[in-house]
Amino acid sequence: MVSTVLVHAAIVILALASGFGFLAVRRDSTAPLQWARFLAGLAGLLILAVLVRRGIQIEKAPLVSRFDTHLLAALLLVAVALGIDLLRSMPILTIGALPPALVSLILAAATGEPPRDPSVPFASTPVAGVHAVLTLLAFVAFAVAFVTALLFLIEQRQLKSHGAPPALGMMPSLEASYRMTLQGVIGGVVLLTGGILAGYLYGRQVLVPHSGWQMDAKILITSAIWVAYLIVAVLSFVPSLKGRRTALASALCFVVSMAASWVASFWSGFHRHM
């Protein structure tokens, strides 16, 4: 009950933060931006409290269910966006990261908190933990690439239409947005590669008696996501595909892969954490 209240409170606060972020851009004012940052940080603290409480209850790292994964994804996305914003004066990244984080929180609330002591053998080995953490961090990197790709596409269109300059200087340069998009994609591919390898090692150690585990829906979808992002990363070095096409491919890849990954988790025989 406590976790449910905290999650719903975080949803409300993050929704308010998103609203203030929109006002900051719409009204060309710094005051709503400060409120957006403050509320995003407050929501992050509430999510962290839920995860700490979950860890104490189940006596293991809170990465054993979709509920935990959605919470961690929202927390990491908010933390990374706020960190980059404060370190590099890039408020638009915080504003852009708030809606995806809010969606992740809503999915956590819709999924619901699982039983206190679920029987999840997946979380019983260090290799499995490495697999889960690296995979989650990869998707957070892809989420950041998604946000920066959208920023690139929006700013490029604005410049081509000779629109008004970005409000408050929030928008980074096109070069910076594109560079961060590539860094997110490449970093995500590297992390996901490590996550897949760790998952394979776990499968070899634990799942060998269960024939056909390699054909699990989640494994197939994650492998397809890895291939898709690897293609985006490789093609980004082709001169004719640099810029808008790479950014567009990165954004579309994120939307499709997240939807496919979420649906596949319901078909998986043992991937309860994602």
N, C-alpha and C positions, 0 to 999 in steps of 0.2 A: 504493500500500500504506500509506504514512504517513497519507494523508488518511483512508483507511478506518479505521485504528486510532484516529485522533483523533476521528472521528465516533462510532464505537462507544463510545469512552471518554466522550464528551459525553453520549451516550444514557444510559449507566449512571449518570453523575453527576446528570443531570437527573431520572432516575427516583428516585434517592435524595433529591434535593431535594424532589420531589413527596411522597415518603413522610414526610419531616420536616415538610413543610407540613401534611399531614394530621394528624400527631401534635400539632402546635402547636395546632390547633383542637380536636382530640379530648381532649387532656389539659389544656388551658387552661394551657399553659406557654410561656414565652418562649425557653427554651433550644433546642428544636427549630426555632423560627422563625429564630433566628440561623444555625443550620446550613443551613436552607433557603435563606436569602439568600446565604450564603457559597458553597454548592455551585452555586446558580444563576449567580452571578458567575463561578465557575471554569469552568462549562460554556460560558458566553458567551465566555470567553477562548479556549477550545479551538476553538470554532466560528470565531472571528475568525482564529485561526491557520490553519485550513483555507482560509478565504477568501483570506487574504493569499497563502498558498502557491499557490492556484489562479490568482490574478491574476498572479503572477510566472511561472507555467508557461505560461499562454495569452497573456501579454503584452497583456491587456486587462481591463477591469472584469469581475469574476466574476459576470456576469449573462447567461450564454449557454446555460443549460440548466436543466432542472427541479431538478437536484441543487443548483445554485447558489441558485436561488430559494427552495427549502425551507430551506437553511441560513441565508440572509439573513432570511427570515421569522422563523425561530426566534430568531436573534440580536436582531433589532429588537424582537420581542415581549418577550423577557426584559429587554432594556435599557430599554425604555419602562416596563415594569411596575416594575422595580427603581428607576428614576429617580423615578417618581411616588410609590412607596412611601417612599423615603428623604426626598423633599422634603415630602410631605404626610402622613407617618406613616400609610400605608395598606397594612399588610402583607398584608391579605387579597387585594389586587390581585396581588401577587407570587405568592401561593399559587394563585390562580385562573388565572394566566397560564401556570403551569408545565405543566399537562397539554396545552394546545394546542401549546405550544412543543415538548414531547416528541413529540407526534404528527408535527409538521413534520420533526423530526430523523429519526424512524423512516422517514418517506417519503423523505427524502434518502438514507438508507442503503439502502432498498429500490430506489430508482432507480439508485444507483451512480454513481461518478464517471465522466464521459464522457472521451473521448480528450483528450490534452493540447492539441491544436491543431485543434479542430473547425472545420469550414467553416460559419460562421454569419454570413452577410451582414447579419443583423439588427443585430449589434453594431457595425457599421462606420460609423454616422453618429451625430452628437450628438443629433439629434432622436429617433432610436431609443432612445438611452440615457435621454433625458428621459422618454420613454414608459414604459420599463421601470421606472425608479425611482419615478415618480409612481404607477404602477399598483400596485407592490409596497407603497408606503407607504399607499395607499388600503386595501389588504387588511389591513395591520397595524392601521390605525385601526378597521376593521370588527371585527377580532379583539378589540381592547380594548373596543369597544362590546358585543361578545358576552359578555365576561367580566363587565363591569359590569351588563349586563342580567340575567345569572344571579344576581349578588349582590343586585340589587334584588328579583328574584322570590323568592329564598330568604329575605331579611330580611322582606319583606312577609308572606310566609306564616308566618314565625316569630312576628311581632308579632300577627297575627290569631289564632294559636293560643295566644297568651300563653305562648310558650316561654321558656326561659332567655335572658337577655341574651347578645348576641354575645360569644364568648370573647375575652378580653384587649382588648376594645374594638377588635377588628380591623375590624369591619364599619363602613363609613361610614354616614352618615345616608341615609335613603331619598332625600331631595332630592339629596344629593351623587351617589349612584349613578345616579339618573335623569338628572341634569345631565351626567354624564360619558358616559352612554350616548348622549344626544342629540349631544353634542360629537363623539363618535366617529363617529356616523352622518353628521352634517353634514360633518365634516372629511373623512371618507372619500369622500363624494359629490363634494366640491370637488376633491380630489386625483384621483379617478377621471375626473372631467370633463376635467381637464388632461391626464391620461394618454391618454384616448380621442382628444382633439384632436391631441396629439402623434403618436399612432399613425396618425391619418388623414393628417396631413401627411407622415409617412414613407411611407404607402401611395401617396400622390399622387406622391411623388418617385421611389420605387424600384419599387413593385409594379404600376404602371399597365400595363406590357406583359403582365402575367399577368391575363388576364380572369377575373372572378369572385372576386377576392381579398376583396371586401366581404362575400362569403357564407361566409368561413372560419368554421369551428365556434367557434373561440376568440373571434372578433370578435362573433359573434351572442350567445354566452353572456355575454360581458363587458357588452355593451349591455343585455341583459336584467337583469343584476345591477345595473347603474346605474339602470335604470328602477325596479326593485324597491326599492332603497334610497332613491331619490328619493321614491317614494310613502310609504315609512315616515317620512321626514323631514317631508314635507308634512302627513301625517295626524297627526303628533305635536303639531301646533298646534291640532288639533280637540279641544275640551274633553272630549268624551265618549270620546275615544280616548287621552287622556294616561294616563301611569302604566303599569299592568300590561299593557295591550294593546300599547302601543308597545314596551315591553321584550320582551314575548313575540314580537312581530313581528320585532324586531331579532335576537333569538337564533335564531329559525327561519330567517330570511333568511340568516344567516351559514352555518348548517349546510348548507342546500340549495345556496347559491351556491358554497361551497367544493367541495362534492362535484361539482357540475356543471362547475365550472371545471377541476378536476383531470381529470375524464373527457374533457372537450372538448380538452384539450391533446394527447391521443393521436390525435385526429382532425385536428388542425390541420396545414396544409401547411407552415407556416413559424414558428409560435410554439413554438420549442423552449425558450425561457427560462422559461415558466410551465406 
